[in-house]
Amino acid sequence: MKFVLLLKLYQRCYGSRQNISGRYAFYTHLNPLPAGEKKELIMRWFTLKIIFLLTLALFVNYSLGESAPNESWNIQKVMAPFPKETITRITVVGDTGTGERAYAPGFYAVQKAMRDTKPDALLHLGDFVYQPEMFPDSCPDRFIEEIKNNLVTPYPLRIFVAGDNDLPANKRKPKASGCWDKIDPLDSGFDNLPEHGTKPRAFEGTRVVGNTLIGVIHNYPWQDPTKWLKPRIEEARQKGLWIILAVHEPALTTAWYQDKKETVLKQLNALNPDLVLAGNQHSYERFHPMSSSEKTPVIKSESGKYLRGDGPIYIVSGGGGATFKPFADMQKIEEYTAPKEVFDNLAKRALMNHFITLDISRNTLKGTVWRVCVKDDPNDHQNPRWKARKDFWNSITLECDGKPEGVAIYEEFEIKDKTRKPYSLIPKTLDTNP
């Protein structure tokens, strides 16, 4: 900078050689000089130019010497700050319960609260419609319009899982709506990938959303997804993406336990996802990570904070507006009560309307579970409880009992990537002395 200013000053004062000659010619044209004075003027000009160039050379030499490190100096090497990370927000909800068999006040309260979070994407875990007819022969358009208004229009990107109540009715599920053929086209679809080997079945696939690969696996019937899903997970993991798997029926639950330890649970654990989300059970449950280590099969954390690689976290989220069904142990149904080792793995559970937001950056997956409490209107003849006249409800409380109407945080959990080196504000000092 100093060099540039000095050069500009020189040009302003003395100009270029051509400018000096031109000025001299013009001056002598008006005032002719004797030969002696003419020679003296030219010598002065050359003398000044030489002095300036010598000064300039000394200045440049000093500047270069000033910037070069002395052999006895220490060079401070400071880590460059990481680039600013983008955070993707995914809202997760299950069992939203459009239809007469659901709890409408809970459904609408959850939908409003979900919209207020302004997510980048919606992940629905299945069971969109609870209609009252046995073996219905069609899906009424009023259900689809309600789904469009509440679960499609507000969200720029949508990933839907097929629930058993969305598929055609059968003996096991005679009141299933059969609406999936109309619901499926309303989501954003899966990524189009070149297929090598086994292809996913209908209703299955993957979608990359921000820093995350979301894999959807169909439950009806269940089929091991390893062949088509494992290569996609491995590729995504190499890119540093988080891995979330979404199913409708949970592989792990205390709500209505079925032993899937050697089938579904084993297959999902082998894929080593970061998070496995399911609906189906009308409750909220979160389990501690399941480690592959025999010494510590469960990684417990009272704070809900874990490290990536501890093992997959299993979550059941079915509180989007369906009526609450008590856990089997609360109903005293021994056949479907989970064994002790499953309860040992349980971190939290509750009967409540709720949804989840996942805020996902490159290094952190943070989950927030939002409890949605609705004011109980005694005149609306609606009850959030499944089979509300059953005696077991006399000893069961809902999470919102005694709490004010509104939306509040029920719990938070977090997974951090332990492979990323943290940025240090303390500079590292490297000694250049031999």
N, C-alpha and C positions, 0 to 999 in steps of 0.2 A: 504493500500500500504506500509506504514512504517512497519507494523507488518510482512509482507511477507519478506521485505528486511532484517529485524532483524533476522528472523528465518533462512534465507539463510546464513547470516553471521555466525550465531552460528554453523550451520552444516559444513560450510567450515573450521572454525577454530578448532572445536572440534570433528566434526563427530558424528556418533551415538555411542551408548555404545558398540555395536559389533565391530565397527571400532577401537575404543580405545583399546579394549581388544586384537584385532588382532595385532595392532601396538605394543602393550606392549609385546605380546608373541614373536613377531619377534625380537624386540629390545633386550629382555632378552636372546633370543637364541644366539644372537651374542655377547652380553656383559652381562653375568650373574651378577645380583645385589644382594647385601646383603639383608637380610630379612627386616632390618630397613628402607632402602631406598625404597624398594618395597612398604612397607606400606605407607610411606610418599607420594610417587607418586600417589597412589590410592586416598588418602585423599585430595590431591590438586585437583584432577580431580572432585571429588564429590563436593568440596567447590565451584569451578568455576561453576559447573552445577547449584547448588542451587542459587548462586548469579544471574546467568542468568535468571532462572525461576522467581525469585522474581522481577527482573527488568521488565521482560515481563508482569507479572501480574499487576504491577503498571502502565505500559504503556497502557495496554488494558483497565483498569479501568478508566484512564484519558480520553482515546479516547471515551469511551461510555458516560462518563459524559459531554464531550465537545459537543457531538451530540444531547444530550437531551435538550429540551427547558426549560429555566428557567420559573418559574411560572409568573414572571413579564414581560416576553417578549411578543411582538406582533408577530403573525405568518402571514406572507404575503402569500396570496393565489392568484396565478396568473392563469388566464384562459388559458388553453392549446389552441394553435392556431388551427383553423379549418383545416381539411385536404384540400389539394390542389384540386380545383374543375376542372372538365373536362368541356370543352365548345364544344358543337355540333353546326356545321354550316349547315344550311339548305338554299339552294337557291330556291327562289320561282319565277315562271314566268307563264304568261298566254297568250293565243292567240298568239302563236308563228308564225303561218302563213306560213307554207310550202305550196307552190302552186302558181298558176298564179294570184290569186286574192289578194295576200299579197304583202308586200313591202320587197323585198328580201334584199336590202342593210341594212335595219334596222334589219331584222332577223339575218343575219350573224354577224353584229356588236354586237348585244346582246349576241349571242352564244359565241363569242370569249371572251367578257367581263365576262360572267358567268363562263366559264372554268377557267379564271385567278383567280377567288375567291377560287378555290380548296375546294368546299364544301364536307361535309360528305354525303349529300343526296340532291336529286332534287325533288321538289314538283311542278308538272305541273298542272295548274288549268283548262286545257281543251282548245279545239279548236286547234288541231295540223295541220289540213289541210284545205286550202281554194282553192278548185279546181273550174274550170269554167263551167263544164258541168251541164245541167239540168238533174236531176234524173239519175245520173251515175249508170251503172249496175255492176261496179267493181271498185276496188281501185288499181290504178297503182302502181307497185312495186317501181317506182322511188321515190314516196313519202315516202314509208317505209324505203328505204335505206337512205334517207336524215334524217329521224327521228333517225335511228340507229346511224348514224355518229355523229349527233349533240346533241341528247337528251338521248342517251342510253350509248354508249361506254365511254364517259368521266366521268360518274357518278357511283360510287360503289353501290348506293341504289337509287331507283326511285319509286315515288308514283305518279300515274296518275289519274286525274279526267276526266271523259267523258264529252266532250262539245257537244253542239247540232250540230256543223259542223262535228263532228266525227261519228255521228250516221247515219243510213240510211236516205236517202232523203224522205221528205214528202211535203204536200201542203204548210205548213208553212215555210219549209226550203228546197226548191227544189234543191239547189246546195250543200246540205250536202254530204260529201265524202263517207260515209259508210265504213270508214277505221278502225273503232274501233276494229273489230274482229282481225285485224292484229296488231293494236297498243297495245291492252290490254296485250298480252303475253310478251311484252317487258318491263313491269314494274316489280317491285320486289314482288308484291303481298301483301296481308294483313297477319297479324298474325293469326295463327291457334289457336283458342280458343275453349274450350268446351262450347257448346251452351246450355244455360238455358233459356227457354221461346222463345221469338221472335227472329228470325234470321235476319240479314241484307239481303237486296235484292242483286241481281246481281249488280256489279259495286260499291258496298258499303262495308265498313269495317274499321278496325283500324290497325294502325301500331305504335309500340313504337320505337322511334328514339332517342337514348341518354336519355335526361331528359324530353322528350316530348311524349305525346300521340297525334297522328294525326288521326282524324276521317274524312273519306270521305263519303259524302252524295250525292246521285244521284238526279238530278233535273227532269228527264223526265220519268214519271211524278213525281212531288214532293209527298212525303209521309212522315208523321210525324215520325222522327227517334227515338223518345223518348224511346220506349219500348226496343229496342235493344241497343241503344247507352248510355242511362243514367247509367245503371249498370257498364259499362266499364269506364265511366268518373268518377263515384264515387270511384271505385277501384283505378284508376290512381291517383286521387286527394289524397287519403289516403297515397299513396306512394310518394307524393310530386312532381308528374309530372306536367308539364305545359300541358294545353289543347288547341289544335289548331284544328279548324274545317275547312274543305275545301269543297266548292261547286263550281259549274260553274256559275250559275246565282246569282247575288248579292241580298241579302235581303234588302239592303239599298244602294241607289245610287241617285245621281243627274243627271246622264247621260241620262237615259231613265226611268223615274220614273213610277213604278207600285206599288200600295198600297198593301204591304204584312204585314202590322202592326199587324193584328189579325191572321195571318197564319204563314208564314215562320219565320218572325222576332220574333214573340211571342214564337214560339217553340224553336228557337235557343237561345234566351235570357234565357229561363227557364233552359237550360242545363248549363248555366253559364260558357261558355268557356272563355279563356283569349284572344283569337284572332280568328276571322272568316275571311277567305280569299276566294275571288271569282274572276272570270275573266269575260268573256262575253262582257263587255263594254270595248272598245278600248281606255282606259284612265287609269289614276291613281287617286284614291280617298282614303283618310283616314278620318275616323270619330272618334270623341272623344268617350270615354267609355260611355255606356248607363247604368246609375245607376238604381237600383230598387226603390230608394227613390223618393217619389213624390215631395219633396222639391227641390232636385237637380237631376233632371232626366238625366242631362248631366254633366260629370266631365271634365271641360275644362283645358287645360294646354298649354300655349304658347311655352313652351320648349319641348313638346312632351314626358314628363316624367310623369309616372303614377304609382300608387300602385296597386298591385294585389288585386282583390276584388272590385275595382272601378266599374267594369262592362266590358263586352266584347268590344273590339275594332274591328270595321268592316273596311276591306280594300278591294278595288277593284284594281286588277292588271292585266290589259289586254294589255300591251304594248310590247309584245315580238316579234313583226314583222307584226302584222295586221295593215291595214290602219287606220288612226285616224278618229274617228267619233265624231263630236262636241256634246257637251252637249245640251240637248233639249232646255234649256233657251237661248243658243247661237243661236239656229236655229229658235227661236221664235215659238216653238211648245208648246202651252199652255197645251194641253192635257197630255203631258208627262213631264212637268216641275214640279220639286219637290216642295212641299209646304214649307212655311217659317220655320217650326220646323225642317225640314230635313237640310235645309241650316244652321240653327243655330247650328246643331250638326257637321257640316262639318269642318274639320281641314285644309285639303290641297286637291287640285286637280290640274291636269295638263294633257295636251295632249302631250305625249312624248313616245319614246321607252325607256323602263326601265325594271329592275328586282329588286328583293329584296333579301338581305341576312339576315337571322335570326341567331344571335349568342346567343345560349341558354345555360346557366349554371343552377345550382340548384336554385339560388336566383334571377337571372336576365334574362329577355328576351329582347335582344336589336335588333332592326330592322334598317337596312340601306337601303335606296332607292337609287338606282344608275341610274342616267340619262345617256342615251347613245345617243350622237349626231353624225349624219352622214353627211358628206359633200354632198351637193346637186349637183349632176352632171347633168347639163342641157341636156346632150347628151344621157342619159340612158333611156329617155322616161318613167321613173318611178316616181310616186308621192306618198308620204306617206299619202296624204289626201284622205279620202273617198269621192267619187263624187266631185272631185277637181274643176269642172267647176261651181259648185253651187255658187250663189251670196253671201251666208252667209260667205264664206271664206274671203271675202274682209275685214271683220272686226274681224276676228279671228286669233290670233297668236298662233304658236306652242311654246312649252317651249324651244326648241332649236334655235328658230329664233334669230339671232344675237349673238349666242354663238359659241365658237370654236368646231371643231370636237374632239370627244374623250369621255371619261367616267369620270363622276364627281358625287359627292354625292348631291342628290337633297334634302333629308331630313333624319333625324334620329328620332326614337322614342324608348321608353324604358318602360318596366314594371318591377317593383321591388317587390319581395315578402316581405310584411310587417310583416310576422309572424316570420321571422328569427331574432334572437337577434344578433346585430353586435358585432364583436370581439373588446374588449377594451384592449388597450395597457397599461392602468393604472391599476396596481394590486389592488385587493381588500384587505383591512387590517381587519383581524378578531382579536379582543382583547380577549385573553384567561383568563383575570382576572375575578374573580367572581364579 
